[in-house]
């Protein structure tokens, strides 16, 4: 006879974990790893044609965030990190438009890091 395991989560314990400062350090480390992978696949323009070659590749930064999320009617503080590219043409490089092809370096980097860790 097979037995089913039962799991009953404790919201207070999970909430304490996702609001702990050590989790933010892990999130920043993960965002850094994705940033390195994104820089590796970022396009660099030809210096004879591009006024700012390598600007997109050099514009990645990781920003730690603390967000207020409502749970059961009360705001709860949650830590995390955000990978940002501050180049003015970052959206065009990621998504493409009629003039710029879709390179999608951030999505490629996320997929590569997901493949490593499963």
C-alpha positions as protocol buffer text, in pm:
chain_id: "A"
residue {
  index: 1
  type: UNK
  ca { x: 0 y: 0 z: 0 }
}
residue {
  index: 2
  type: UNK
  ca { x: 143 y: 333 z: -103 }
}
residue {
  index: 3
  type: UNK
  ca { x: 128 y: 626 z: 131 }
}
residue {
  index: 4
  type: UNK
  ca { x: 89 y: 983 z: 19 }
}
residue {
  index: 5
  type: UNK
  ca { x: 308 y: 1235 z: 181 }
}
residue {
  index: 6
  type: UNK
  ca { x: 138 y: 1543 z: 314 }
}
residue {
  index: 7
  type: UNK
  ca { x: 299 y: 1881 z: 324 }
}
residue {
  index: 8
  type: UNK
  ca { x: 152 y: 2165 z: 520 }
}
residue {
  index: 9
  type: UNK
  ca { x: 346 y: 2484 z: 467 }
}
residue {
  index: 10
  type: UNK
  ca { x: 395 y: 2744 z: 734 }
}
residue {
  index: 11
  type: UNK
  ca { x: 346 y: 3086 z: 583 }
}
residue {
  index: 12
  type: UNK
  ca { x: 532 y: 3252 z: 868 }
}
residue {
  index: 13
  type: UNK
  ca { x: 841 y: 3042 z: 802 }
}
residue {
  index: 14
  type: UNK
  ca { x: 831 y: 3095 z: 427 }
}
residue {
  index: 15
  type: UNK
  ca { x: 770 y: 3465 z: 476 }
}
residue {
  index: 16
  type: UNK
  ca { x: 1068 y: 3492 z: 709 }
}
residue {
  index: 17
  type: UNK
  ca { x: 1285 y: 3316 z: 452 }
}
residue {
  index: 18
  type: UNK
  ca { x: 1191 y: 3536 z: 154 }
}
residue {
  index: 19
  type: UNK
  ca { x: 1236 y: 3852 z: 357 }
}
residue {
  index: 20
  type: UNK
  ca { x: 1577 y: 3756 z: 499 }
}
residue {
  index: 21
  type: UNK
  ca { x: 1883 y: 3957 z: 390 }
}
residue {
  index: 22
  type: UNK
  ca { x: 2083 y: 3644 z: 298 }
}
residue {
  index: 23
  type: UNK
  ca { x: 1829 y: 3568 z: 26 }
}
residue {
  index: 24
  type: UNK
  ca { x: 1895 y: 3907 z: -133 }
}
residue {
  index: 25
  type: UNK
  ca { x: 2266 y: 3823 z: -155 }
}
residue {
  index: 26
  type: UNK
  ca { x: 2175 y: 3500 z: -337 }
}
residue {
  index: 27
  type: UNK
  ca { x: 1947 y: 3691 z: -574 }
}
residue {
  index: 28
  type: UNK
  ca { x: 2222 y: 3943 z: -651 }
}
residue {
  index: 29
  type: UNK
  ca { x: 2467 y: 3658 z: -719 }
}
residue {
  index: 30
  type: UNK
  ca { x: 2218 y: 3493 z: -957 }
}
residue {
  index: 31
  type: UNK
  ca { x: 2156 y: 3824 z: -1138 }
}
residue {
  index: 32
  type: UNK
  ca { x: 2533 y: 3875 z: -1168 }
}
residue {
  index: 33
  type: UNK
  ca { x: 2568 y: 3532 z: -1326 }
}
residue {
  index: 34
  type: UNK
  ca { x: 2292 y: 3607 z: -1577 }
}
residue {
  index: 35
  type: UNK
  ca { x: 2457 y: 3946 z: -1647 }
}
residue {
  index: 36
  type: UNK
  ca { x: 2790 y: 3782 z: -1729 }
}
residue {
  index: 37
  type: UNK
  ca { x: 2613 y: 3540 z: -1964 }
}
residue {
  index: 38
  type: UNK
  ca { x: 2423 y: 3828 z: -2126 }
}
residue {
  index: 39
  type: UNK
  ca { x: 2743 y: 4025 z: -2182 }
}
residue {
  index: 40
  type: UNK
  ca { x: 2898 y: 3722 z: -2349 }
}
residue {
  index: 41
  type: UNK
  ca { x: 2626 y: 3706 z: -2615 }
}
residue {
  index: 42
  type: UNK
  ca { x: 2566 y: 4083 z: -2653 }
}
residue {
  index: 43
  type: UNK
  ca { x: 2624 y: 4229 z: -2999 }
}
residue {
  index: 44
  type: UNK
  ca { x: 2897 y: 4486 z: -3051 }
}
residue {
  index: 45
  type: UNK
  ca { x: 2858 y: 4726 z: -3342 }
}
residue {
  index: 46
  type: UNK
  ca { x: 3114 y: 4788 z: -3611 }
}
residue {
  index: 47
  type: UNK
  ca { x: 3319 y: 5097 z: -3511 }
}
residue {
  index: 48
  type: UNK
  ca { x: 3311 y: 5232 z: -3868 }
}
residue {
  index: 49
  type: UNK
  ca { x: 2929 y: 5235 z: -3873 }
}
residue {
  index: 50
  type: UNK
  ca { x: 2827 y: 5252 z: -3506 }
}
residue {
  index: 51
  type: UNK
  ca { x: 2876 y: 5573 z: -3307 }
}
residue {
  index: 52
  type: UNK
  ca { x: 2883 y: 5380 z: -2977 }
}
residue {
  index: 53
  type: UNK
  ca { x: 3022 y: 5030 z: -3032 }
}
residue {
  index: 54
  type: UNK
  ca { x: 3003 y: 4815 z: -2720 }
}
residue {
  index: 55
  type: UNK
  ca { x: 2770 y: 5052 z: -2533 }
}
residue {
  index: 56
  type: UNK
  ca { x: 2499 y: 4790 z: -2491 }
}
residue {
  index: 57
  type: UNK
  ca { x: 2747 y: 4531 z: -2367 }
}
residue {
  index: 58
  type: UNK
  ca { x: 2893 y: 4772 z: -2111 }
}
residue {
  index: 59
  type: UNK
  ca { x: 2556 y: 4895 z: -1980 }
}
residue {
  index: 60
  type: UNK
  ca { x: 2452 y: 4593 z: -1769 }
}
residue {
  index: 61
  type: UNK
  ca { x: 2412 y: 4644 z: -1395 }
}
residue {
  index: 62
  type: UNK
  ca { x: 2254 y: 4457 z: -1104 }
}
residue {
  index: 63
  type: UNK
  ca { x: 2030 y: 4646 z: -864 }
}
residue {
  index: 64
  type: UNK
  ca { x: 1921 y: 4491 z: -533 }
}
residue {
  index: 65
  type: UNK
  ca { x: 1554 y: 4554 z: -464 }
}
residue {
  index: 66
  type: UNK
  ca { x: 1325 y: 4535 z: -164 }
}
residue {
  index: 67
  type: UNK
  ca { x: 963 y: 4522 z: -269 }
}
residue {
  index: 68
  type: UNK
  ca { x: 648 y: 4554 z: -60 }
}
residue {
  index: 69
  type: UNK
  ca { x: 407 y: 4271 z: -147 }
}
residue {
  index: 70
  type: UNK
  ca { x: 60 y: 4247 z: 4 }
}
residue {
  index: 71
  type: UNK
  ca { x: -19 y: 3915 z: 174 }
}
residue {
  index: 72
  type: UNK
  ca { x: -342 y: 3865 z: 362 }
}
residue {
  index: 73
  type: UNK
  ca { x: -411 y: 4236 z: 357 }
}
residue {
  index: 74
  type: UNK
  ca { x: -78 y: 4350 z: 501 }
}
residue {
  index: 75
  type: UNK
  ca { x: 233 y: 4464 z: 316 }
}
residue {
  index: 76
  type: UNK
  ca { x: 531 y: 4228 z: 347 }
}
residue {
  index: 77
  type: UNK
  ca { x: 887 y: 4313 z: 251 }
}
residue {
  index: 78
  type: UNK
  ca { x: 1046 y: 4082 z: -8 }
}
residue {
  index: 79
  type: UNK
  ca { x: 1407 y: 4099 z: -124 }
}
residue {
  index: 80
  type: UNK
  ca { x: 1540 y: 4033 z: -472 }
}
residue {
  index: 81
  type: UNK
  ca { x: 1762 y: 4168 z: -747 }
}
residue {
  index: 82
  type: UNK
  ca { x: 1708 y: 4310 z: -1094 }
}
residue {
  index: 83
  type: UNK
  ca { x: 1940 y: 4294 z: -1396 }
}
residue {
  index: 84
  type: UNK
  ca { x: 1914 y: 4619 z: -1592 }
}
residue {
  index: 85
  type: UNK
  ca { x: 2062 y: 4742 z: -1916 }
}
residue {
  index: 86
  type: UNK
  ca { x: 2069 y: 5121 z: -1914 }
}
residue {
  index: 87
  type: UNK
  ca { x: 2156 y: 5173 z: -2282 }
}
residue {
  index: 88
  type: UNK
  ca { x: 1899 y: 5386 z: -2462 }
}
residue {
  index: 89
  type: UNK
  ca { x: 1861 y: 5125 z: -2737 }
}
residue {
  index: 90
  type: UNK
  ca { x: 1836 y: 4820 z: -2505 }
}
residue {
  index: 91
  type: UNK
  ca { x: 1473 y: 4749 z: -2594 }
}
residue {
  index: 92
  type: UNK
  ca { x: 1554 y: 4744 z: -2965 }
}
residue {
  index: 93
  type: UNK
  ca { x: 1845 y: 4504 z: -2915 }
}
residue {
  index: 94
  type: UNK
  ca { x: 1636 y: 4271 z: -2699 }
}
residue {
  index: 95
  type: UNK
  ca { x: 1311 y: 4274 z: -2900 }
}
residue {
  index: 96
  type: UNK
  ca { x: 1410 y: 4412 z: -3240 }
}
residue {
  index: 97
  type: UNK
  ca { x: 1221 y: 4650 z: -3463 }
}
residue {
  index: 98
  type: UNK
  ca { x: 1219 y: 4710 z: -3836 }
}
residue {
  index: 99
  type: UNK
  ca { x: 1574 y: 4845 z: -3841 }
}
residue {
  index: 100
  type: UNK
  ca { x: 1744 y: 4638 z: -3572 }
}
residue {
  index: 101
  type: UNK
  ca { x: 1724 y: 4257 z: -3569 }
}
residue {
  index: 102
  type: UNK
  ca { x: 1611 y: 4075 z: -3254 }
}
residue {
  index: 103
  type: UNK
  ca { x: 1926 y: 3963 z: -3068 }
}
residue {
  index: 104
  type: UNK
  ca { x: 1760 y: 3886 z: -2729 }
}
residue {
  index: 105
  type: UNK
  ca { x: 2081 y: 3858 z: -2523 }
}
residue {
  index: 106
  type: UNK
  ca { x: 1902 y: 3875 z: -2187 }
}
residue {
  index: 107
  type: UNK
  ca { x: 1656 y: 3600 z: -2278 }
}
residue {
  index: 108
  type: UNK
  ca { x: 1939 y: 3389 z: -2421 }
}
residue {
  index: 109
  type: UNK
  ca { x: 2138 y: 3435 z: -2099 }
}
residue {
  index: 110
  type: UNK
  ca { x: 1838 y: 3341 z: -1882 }
}
residue {
  index: 111
  type: UNK
  ca { x: 1782 y: 3028 z: -2090 }
}
residue {
  index: 112
  type: UNK
  ca { x: 2153 y: 2935 z: -2068 }
}
residue {
  index: 113
  type: UNK
  ca { x: 2164 y: 2972 z: -1689 }
}
residue {
  index: 114
  type: UNK
  ca { x: 1837 y: 2778 z: -1654 }
}
residue {
  index: 115
  type: UNK
  ca { x: 1988 y: 2497 z: -1862 }
}
residue {
  index: 116
  type: UNK
  ca { x: 2288 y: 2480 z: -1628 }
}
residue {
  index: 117
  type: UNK
  ca { x: 2085 y: 2455 z: -1308 }
}
residue {
  index: 118
  type: UNK
  ca { x: 1787 y: 2268 z: -1451 }
}
